[in-house]
């Protein structure tokens, strides 16, 4: 029995990475700079930013203000600055948030 296990271990080749493997390129649409709406500019600034940076700054604001729900971390509670961005909703999920933020970018 032990001999079979040892033989099986010898047969399994180790996965090798090829030196010429291409790195994954970031999606250009995420890196395109977009102008935030007036409501969103109050939080992230009014300079054009890529979507990824807008979301990072928005999360930094949410964490700094303590707006993430204590029980359900996926839920974000809106304050006065976030309500216009969230379409007047008191709270949204983090997945809804990205869709709502994309509507605020042009």
ROVEXZA-278369 format. One line per 10 residues: number of its first residue (from 1); their letters; for each residue x, y, z negated of N, C-alpha, C. Coordinates in nm, 4 decimals, always signed. Atoms other than C-alpha are relative to their C-alpha. Layout:
BEGIN
NUM	a	X,Y,Z,X,Y,Z,X,Y,Z | ...
REM end
This chain:
BEGIN
1	xxxxxxxxxx	+0.0830,-0.1189,+0.0000,+0.0000,+0.0000,+0.0000,+0.0871,+0.1248,+0.0000 | -0.0888,-0.1159,+0.0074,+0.2772,+0.2426,-0.0910,+0.0773,+0.0160,+0.1301 | -0.0733,-0.0060,-0.1264,+0.4588,+0.1498,+0.2319,-0.0847,+0.0653,+0.1089 | +0.0887,-0.0608,-0.0990,+0.1526,+0.2513,+0.4383,-0.0052,+0.1517,-0.0177 | +0.0036,-0.1430,+0.0273,+0.1377,+0.5928,+0.2688,+0.1294,+0.0664,+0.0441 | -0.1298,-0.0553,-0.0387,+0.5067,+0.6511,+0.3265,+0.0111,+0.0069,+0.1518 | -0.0040,+0.0013,-0.1458,+0.4709,+0.5544,+0.6936,-0.0894,+0.1085,+0.0579 | +0.0922,-0.1030,-0.0469,+0.1735,+0.7859,+0.7361,+0.0605,+0.1383,-0.0196 | -0.0618,-0.1291,+0.0266,+0.3677,+1.0728,+0.5814,+0.1095,+0.0296,+0.1020 | -0.1073,-0.0199,-0.0978,+0.6554,+1.0213,+0.8270,-0.0562,+0.0326,+0.1380
11	xxxxxxxxxx	+0.0586,-0.0200,-0.1318,+0.4225,+1.0187,+1.1298,-0.0562,+0.1407,+0.0185 | +0.0632,-0.1315,-0.0115,+0.2549,+1.3542,+1.0534,+0.1061,+0.1055,+0.0266 | -0.1000,-0.1029,-0.0303,+0.4586,+1.6240,+1.2285,-0.0334,+0.1303,-0.0727 | +0.0194,-0.1289,+0.0647,+0.5096,+1.9545,+1.0541,-0.0389,+0.1029,+0.1058 | +0.0435,-0.1027,-0.0953,+0.3362,+2.2458,+1.2207,+0.1130,+0.1011,+0.0183 | -0.1074,-0.0946,-0.0297,+0.5902,+2.4656,+1.3948,-0.0585,+0.1231,+0.0656 | +0.0408,-0.1240,-0.0629,+0.5437,+2.8285,+1.4843,+0.0965,+0.0292,+0.1132 | -0.0864,-0.0314,-0.1123,+0.6714,+2.9267,+1.8211,+0.0517,+0.1417,-0.0147 | -0.0636,-0.1301,+0.0142,+0.9084,+3.2197,+1.8321,-0.0652,+0.1035,+0.0915 | +0.0584,-0.0920,-0.0965,+0.7309,+3.3715,+2.1310,-0.1491,+0.0213,-0.0173
21	xxxxxxxxxx	+0.1442,-0.0160,+0.0222,+0.3834,+3.3728,+1.9766,-0.0352,+0.1479,-0.0041 | +0.0407,-0.1404,-0.0065,+0.2036,+3.6999,+2.0525,-0.0763,+0.0377,-0.1263 | +0.0733,-0.0493,+0.1161,+0.0813,+3.9081,+1.7602,-0.1379,+0.0450,+0.0445 | +0.1364,-0.0412,-0.0290,-0.2863,+3.9877,+1.7424,-0.0049,+0.1528,+0.0074 | +0.0091,-0.1446,-0.0175,-0.3605,+4.3369,+1.8724,-0.1284,+0.0510,-0.0652 | +0.1226,-0.0550,+0.0581,-0.6056,+4.5611,+1.6840,-0.0963,+0.0434,+0.1091 | +0.1043,-0.0388,-0.0948,-0.9340,+4.6360,+1.8573,+0.0055,+0.1515,+0.0198 | -0.0153,-0.1419,-0.0301,-0.9047,+4.9739,+2.0291,-0.1197,+0.0830,-0.0458 | +0.1180,-0.0764,+0.0412,-1.2618,+5.0763,+1.9422,+0.0041,+0.0337,-0.1491 | -0.0138,-0.0313,+0.1420,-1.1783,+5.0608,+1.5705,+0.1013,+0.1119,-0.0223
31	xxxxxxxxxx	-0.1066,-0.0980,+0.0157,-0.8731,+5.2803,+1.6200,-0.0335,+0.1347,+0.0645 | +0.0400,-0.1237,-0.0657,-1.0541,+5.5457,+1.8258,-0.0444,+0.1004,-0.1059 | +0.0362,-0.1015,+0.0975,-1.0808,+5.8686,+1.6294,-0.1387,+0.0546,+0.0302 | +0.1374,-0.0461,-0.0140,-1.4369,+5.9800,+1.5675,-0.0243,+0.1131,-0.0995 | +0.0311,-0.1146,+0.0843,-1.5798,+6.2994,+1.4207,-0.1161,-0.0339,-0.0929 | +0.1090,+0.0284,+0.0936,-1.7877,+6.2564,+1.1023,-0.1067,+0.1090,+0.0025 | +0.1097,-0.0969,+0.0103,-2.1258,+6.4257,+1.0582,+0.0291,+0.0932,-0.1176 | -0.0202,-0.0966,+0.1087,-2.1564,+6.7202,+0.8180,-0.0127,-0.0671,-0.1371 | +0.0209,+0.0682,+0.1289,-2.2886,+6.4950,+0.5381,+0.1183,-0.0912,-0.0329 | -0.1128,+0.0905,+0.0218,-2.0087,+6.2420,+0.5832,+0.1301,+0.0777,-0.0191
41	xxxxxxxxxx	-0.1204,-0.0827,+0.0117,-1.7474,+6.5193,+0.6160,+0.0212,+0.0507,-0.1422 | -0.0142,-0.0416,+0.1400,-1.8189,+6.6223,+0.2550,+0.0819,-0.1006,-0.0798 | -0.0701,+0.1058,+0.0727,-1.6676,+6.2914,+0.1448,+0.1357,-0.0306,+0.0624 | -0.1234,+0.0457,-0.0662,-1.4045,+6.1995,+0.4062,+0.0787,+0.1116,+0.0668 | -0.0672,-0.1109,-0.0675,-1.3125,+6.5423,+0.5449,-0.0554,+0.0148,+0.1411 | +0.0602,-0.0259,-0.1301,-1.4005,+6.6996,+0.8779,+0.0918,-0.0287,+0.1184 | -0.0906,+0.0349,-0.1093,-1.0991,+6.5838,+1.0818,-0.0441,-0.1315,+0.0638 | +0.0305,+0.1283,-0.0646,-1.1527,+6.3090,+1.3404,+0.0876,-0.1123,-0.0576 | -0.0675,+0.1157,+0.0594,-1.0609,+5.9682,+1.1915,-0.0467,-0.1279,+0.0676 | +0.0484,+0.1313,-0.0449,-1.0702,+5.6049,+1.3031,-0.1026,-0.0544,-0.0996
51	xxxxxxxxxx	+0.1029,+0.0590,+0.0874,-1.3628,+5.4043,+1.1632,+0.0609,-0.0659,-0.1226 | -0.0628,+0.0703,+0.1118,-1.1260,+5.2023,+0.9482,+0.0377,+0.0969,-0.1109 | -0.0380,-0.0990,+0.0998,-0.9978,+5.5156,+0.7733,-0.1229,+0.0600,-0.0680 | +0.1239,-0.0536,+0.0581,-1.3520,+5.6478,+0.7230,-0.0510,-0.0958,-0.1068 | +0.0493,+0.0994,+0.0961,-1.4530,+5.3248,+0.5507,+0.0916,-0.0060,-0.1220 | -0.0935,-0.0003,+0.1133,-1.1363,+5.3280,+0.3360,-0.0260,+0.1181,-0.0925 | +0.0240,-0.1195,+0.0814,-1.2026,+5.6839,+0.2211,-0.1354,-0.0074,-0.0705 | +0.1320,+0.0149,+0.0609,-1.5672,+5.6060,+0.1563,+0.0061,-0.0960,-0.1189 | -0.0150,+0.0942,+0.1108,-1.4735,+5.3049,-0.0595,+0.0775,+0.0635,-0.1147 | -0.0756,-0.0687,+0.1059,-1.2207,+5.5174,-0.2487,-0.0929,+0.0924,-0.0785
61	xxxxxxxxxx	+0.0981,-0.0883,+0.0647,-1.4999,+5.7681,-0.3213,-0.0955,-0.0814,-0.0874 | +0.0947,+0.0849,+0.0738,-1.7407,+5.4915,-0.4291,+0.0635,-0.0528,-0.1278 | -0.0674,+0.0552,+0.1185,-1.4863,+5.3376,-0.6663,+0.0324,+0.1094,-0.1006 | -0.0343,-0.1112,+0.0894,-1.3758,+5.6752,-0.8070,-0.1230,+0.0479,-0.0774 | +0.1237,-0.0468,+0.0626,-1.7369,+5.7753,-0.8798,-0.0732,-0.1107,-0.0765 | +0.0639,+0.1121,+0.0699,-1.8280,+5.4288,-1.0140,-0.1388,-0.0308,+0.0538 | +0.1311,+0.0182,-0.0620,-2.1123,+5.3828,-0.7658,-0.0306,-0.1445,+0.0380 | +0.0245,+0.1413,-0.0300,-2.0712,+5.0082,-0.7157,-0.0807,-0.0590,-0.1151 | +0.0867,+0.0579,+0.1024,-2.3437,+4.8182,-0.9021,+0.0792,-0.0943,-0.0895 | -0.0757,+0.0812,+0.0947,-2.2106,+4.6492,-1.2158,-0.0333,-0.1487,+0.0117
71	xxxxxxxxxx	+0.0405,+0.1406,-0.0066,-2.4123,+4.3270,-1.1759,+0.0214,-0.0593,+0.1382 | -0.0122,+0.0483,-0.1372,-2.4200,+4.2920,-0.7982,+0.0990,+0.0899,+0.0731 | -0.1076,-0.0813,-0.0575,-2.0890,+4.4200,-0.6573,-0.0228,+0.0324,+0.1480 | +0.0292,-0.0276,-0.1408,-2.2290,+4.4083,-0.3027,-0.0892,+0.1221,+0.0162 | +0.0960,-0.1108,-0.0027,-2.4770,+4.6818,-0.3920,+0.0703,+0.1308,-0.0349 | -0.0574,-0.1315,+0.0243,-2.3800,+5.0511,-0.3769,-0.1141,+0.0949,-0.0338 | +0.1006,-0.0963,+0.0447,-2.5811,+5.3091,-0.5699,+0.0378,+0.1376,+0.0540 | -0.0279,-0.1292,-0.0629,-2.6084,+5.6416,-0.3877,-0.0091,+0.1140,-0.0999 | +0.0101,-0.1245,+0.0744,-2.5339,+5.9744,-0.5513,-0.0530,+0.1061,+0.0968 | +0.0569,-0.1064,-0.0836,-2.6413,+6.3129,-0.4103,+0.0731,+0.0142,+0.1344
81	xxxxxxxxxx	-0.0757,-0.0123,-0.1249,-2.3629,+6.3135,-0.1486,-0.0238,-0.1185,+0.0936 | +0.0164,+0.1198,-0.0825,-2.4280,+5.9569,-0.0304,-0.1432,-0.0198,+0.0517 | +0.1393,+0.0206,-0.0424,-2.8102,+5.9722,-0.0042,-0.0255,+0.0404,+0.1446 | +0.0237,-0.0344,-0.1410,-2.8107,+6.1634,+0.3282,+0.0677,-0.0974,+0.0965 | -0.0719,+0.0960,-0.0843,-2.5581,+5.9162,+0.4696,-0.0754,-0.1321,+0.0046 | +0.0728,+0.1266,+0.0105,-2.7649,+5.6195,+0.3514,-0.1456,+0.0129,+0.0441 | +0.1362,-0.0182,-0.0487,-3.0831,+5.7579,+0.5083,-0.1007,+0.0213,-0.1108 | +0.0908,-0.0280,+0.1111,-3.2334,+5.8656,+0.1743,-0.0190,-0.1158,-0.0959 | +0.0150,+0.1167,+0.0884,-3.2039,+5.5184,+0.0162,+0.0799,+0.0201,-0.1285 | -0.0698,-0.0071,+0.1283,-3.1076,+5.4913,-0.3529,+0.1205,-0.0924,-0.0039
91	xxxxxxxxxx	-0.1112,+0.0949,-0.0028,-2.8915,+5.1858,-0.2946,-0.0061,-0.0847,+0.1273 | -0.0125,+0.0825,-0.1202,-2.7668,+4.9778,-0.0025,+0.1058,-0.1071,-0.0261 | -0.1057,+0.1004,+0.0099,-2.5561,+4.6681,+0.0444,+0.1216,+0.0499,+0.0755 | -0.1227,-0.0426,-0.0680,-2.1977,+4.7023,+0.1591,-0.0083,-0.0258,+0.1504 | +0.0145,+0.0306,-0.1423,-2.2996,+4.5481,+0.4917,-0.0878,+0.1047,+0.0689 | +0.0850,-0.1073,-0.0521,-2.5777,+4.8023,+0.5432,+0.0797,+0.1296,+0.0104 | -0.0768,-0.1240,+0.0060,-2.3343,+5.0780,+0.4496,+0.0807,+0.0220,+0.1278 | -0.0824,-0.0176,-0.1203,-2.1043,+5.0163,+0.7463,-0.0849,+0.0367,+0.1198 | +0.0889,-0.0339,-0.1115,-2.3959,+5.0270,+0.9908,-0.0494,+0.1433,-0.0136 | +0.0493,-0.1358,+0.0224,-2.5279,+5.3478,+0.8335,+0.1113,+0.1036,+0.0216
101	xxxxxx	-0.1122,-0.0912,-0.0199,-2.1828,+5.5087,+0.8370,+0.0311,+0.0150,+0.1492 | -0.0249,-0.0073,-0.1455,-2.1366,+5.4246,+1.2066,-0.0961,+0.0953,+0.0687 | +0.0965,-0.0933,-0.0567,-2.4510,+5.6265,+1.2793,+0.0413,+0.1444,-0.0265 | -0.0452,-0.1343,+0.0378,-2.2809,+5.9264,+1.1128,+0.1255,+0.0438,+0.0753 | -0.1224,-0.0309,-0.0754,-1.9817,+5.9150,+1.3499,-0.0334,+0.0255,+0.1467 | +0.0208,-0.0267,-0.1421,-1.9652,+6.0637,+1.6969,+0.1328,+0.0225,+0.0711
REM end
